[in-house]
Amino acid sequence: MFKSLWVNFIAPMLRRPARFQVAALCWRVNAGAFEVLLITSLTTHRWIVPKGWPKNGRDSAAVALEEAWEEAGISPVGAGPTRIGQYHYVKRMRGNVPVRTEVDVYAIEVRTLLETYPEAGRRERRWVSPDEAARLVDEPELKALLRDSASVVAHA
């Protein structure tokens, strides 16, 4: 049993470098209150921020914007995404192999949410306060970034 655990999980995790993803912290001010947008993941239905893998020919800010549109249907305000931080989490890859993943987070101000977008009907979307967002997500470093998001975005 130990050999199987070592061969299938521990050894691969020790050999793999950290993976990299890009996320969008989508925000708005509604009735004077700062809010962030959370979506559910496709498989576990946990609350997350839109995120994805880098794409050839696109910088990280462009990937964050694309993921926010594909996964959450945002229509952004004119200014481009601004990098506001990073968090880490353990991504479960094929075969349930855990891989440490670094995620750069970009703030994107949202004008409106569209009804038609690539993943419409596959995810739930919810505007929440930064404190509520921090309570709903699982990743400790993302919790901290969400709690501080209003001041971080104001100074970006």
C-alpha positions as CSV (number, residue, x, y, z in Angstrom):
1,M,0.0,0.0,0.0
2,F,2.8,2.4,0.9
3,K,4.5,1.7,-2.5
4,S,1.3,2.5,-4.3
5,L,0.9,5.7,-2.4
6,W,4.5,6.7,-3.1
7,V,4.4,5.8,-6.8
8,N,1.0,7.3,-7.6
9,F,0.8,10.4,-5.4
10,I,3.9,11.4,-3.4
11,A,6.7,10.9,-6.0
12,P,4.8,12.7,-8.9
13,M,4.0,15.6,-6.6
14,L,7.6,16.0,-5.6
15,R,8.8,15.9,-9.3
16,R,6.3,18.4,-10.6
17,P,7.0,22.1,-10.7
18,A,4.2,24.4,-9.6
19,R,1.6,25.1,-12.3
20,F,0.5,28.6,-13.2
21,Q,-3.0,30.0,-13.7
22,V,-4.5,33.5,-14.1
23,A,-7.6,34.6,-12.2
24,A,-10.0,37.6,-12.4
25,L,-11.2,39.4,-9.4
26,C,-14.3,40.9,-10.9
27,W,-15.7,43.9,-8.9
28,R,-18.2,46.7,-8.9
29,V,-19.6,49.4,-6.6
30,N,-23.3,48.9,-6.0
31,A,-25.3,51.4,-4.0
32,G,-22.0,52.6,-2.5
33,A,-20.8,49.2,-1.5
34,F,-17.8,47.3,-3.0
35,E,-18.8,43.9,-4.2
36,V,-16.9,41.0,-5.9
37,L,-18.2,38.3,-8.2
38,L,-17.9,34.7,-7.4
39,I,-18.8,31.7,-9.6
40,T,-19.1,28.0,-9.0
41,S,-16.6,25.6,-10.3
42,L,-17.8,23.2,-13.0
43,T,-17.1,19.9,-11.2
44,T,-17.2,20.5,-7.4
45,H,-19.6,23.5,-7.5
46,R,-17.3,25.3,-4.9
47,W,-17.2,29.1,-5.0
48,I,-14.2,30.4,-6.9
49,V,-13.1,33.4,-9.0
50,P,-12.9,32.9,-12.7
51,K,-9.5,31.5,-13.7
52,G,-7.7,29.5,-16.3
53,W,-4.4,28.4,-17.9
54,P,-2.1,30.7,-19.8
55,K,-2.7,30.9,-23.6
56,N,-0.2,31.3,-26.3
57,G,-0.1,34.7,-27.8
58,R,-1.9,36.4,-24.8
59,D,-0.5,38.1,-21.8
60,S,-1.9,37.3,-18.3
61,A,-4.1,40.3,-18.2
62,A,-5.8,39.3,-21.5
63,V,-6.2,35.8,-20.2
64,A,-7.9,37.0,-17.0
65,L,-10.3,39.1,-19.1
66,E,-11.1,36.2,-21.4
67,E,-11.7,33.8,-18.5
68,A,-14.0,36.3,-16.8
69,W,-16.1,36.6,-19.9
70,E,-16.1,32.9,-20.7
71,E,-16.9,31.7,-17.1
72,A,-18.9,34.7,-15.7
73,G,-20.2,36.7,-18.7
74,I,-18.8,40.0,-17.6
75,S,-18.8,43.2,-19.7
76,P,-15.8,45.2,-18.3
77,V,-15.4,48.9,-17.8
78,G,-12.9,50.3,-20.3
79,A,-9.7,50.1,-18.2
80,G,-7.7,46.9,-18.6
81,P,-7.1,44.4,-15.8
82,T,-4.5,45.2,-13.1
83,R,-2.5,42.6,-11.3
84,I,-3.3,42.8,-7.6
85,G,-1.8,39.7,-6.1
86,Q,-1.2,36.0,-6.1
87,Y,-2.4,33.0,-4.3
88,H,-1.6,29.3,-4.3
89,Y,-3.8,26.2,-4.1
90,V,-3.6,22.5,-4.8
91,K,-5.1,21.6,-8.1
92,R,-6.3,18.0,-8.6
93,M,-5.0,16.8,-12.0
94,R,-5.8,13.7,-14.0
95,G,-5.7,10.6,-11.7
96,N,-6.5,12.9,-8.7
97,V,-2.7,13.8,-8.5
98,P,-2.3,17.0,-6.4
99,V,-0.2,19.8,-8.0
100,R,0.6,23.1,-6.3
101,T,-0.7,25.9,-8.5
102,E,0.3,29.5,-8.5
103,V,-2.4,32.0,-9.5
104,D,-1.8,35.6,-10.5
105,V,-5.0,37.7,-9.8
106,Y,-6.1,40.6,-11.9
107,A,-8.8,43.1,-10.9
108,I,-11.4,43.8,-13.5
109,E,-14.1,46.4,-12.9
110,V,-17.5,45.1,-14.3
111,R,-20.0,47.3,-16.1
112,T,-22.7,44.5,-16.4
113,L,-23.2,40.8,-16.5
114,L,-24.3,39.4,-19.8
115,E,-26.9,36.7,-20.1
116,T,-25.2,35.0,-23.1
117,Y,-21.6,33.8,-22.7
118,P,-19.8,30.5,-23.3
119,E,-20.5,28.9,-19.9
120,A,-24.0,30.3,-19.3
121,G,-26.1,27.8,-17.4
122,R,-23.2,25.8,-16.3
123,R,-22.1,28.0,-13.3
124,E,-23.9,30.0,-10.7
125,R,-22.8,33.7,-10.3
126,R,-23.2,35.8,-7.2
127,W,-22.2,39.3,-6.2
128,V,-21.1,39.4,-2.6
129,S,-19.2,41.6,-0.1
130,P,-15.5,40.9,0.2
131,D,-16.0,39.4,3.7
132,E,-18.8,37.1,2.4
133,A,-16.6,36.1,-0.5
134,A,-13.8,35.2,1.9
135,R,-16.1,33.0,3.9
136,L,-17.3,31.2,0.7
137,V,-14.0,30.3,-0.9
138,D,-11.7,27.5,0.3
139,E,-8.2,28.7,-0.5
140,P,-6.6,30.5,2.5
141,E,-4.5,33.0,0.4
142,L,-7.5,33.8,-1.8
143,K,-9.6,34.4,1.4
144,A,-7.1,37.0,2.5
145,L,-6.9,38.7,-0.9
146,L,-10.8,38.9,-1.1
147,R,-11.0,40.3,2.4
148,D,-8.6,43.1,1.4
149,S,-9.9,43.5,-2.1
150,A,-11.6,46.9,-1.7
151,S,-8.4,48.6,-0.5
152,V,-6.2,46.7,-2.8
153,V,-8.3,47.7,-5.9
154,A,-8.4,51.3,-4.6
155,H,-4.6,51.4,-4.6
156,A,-4.0,49.6,-7.8
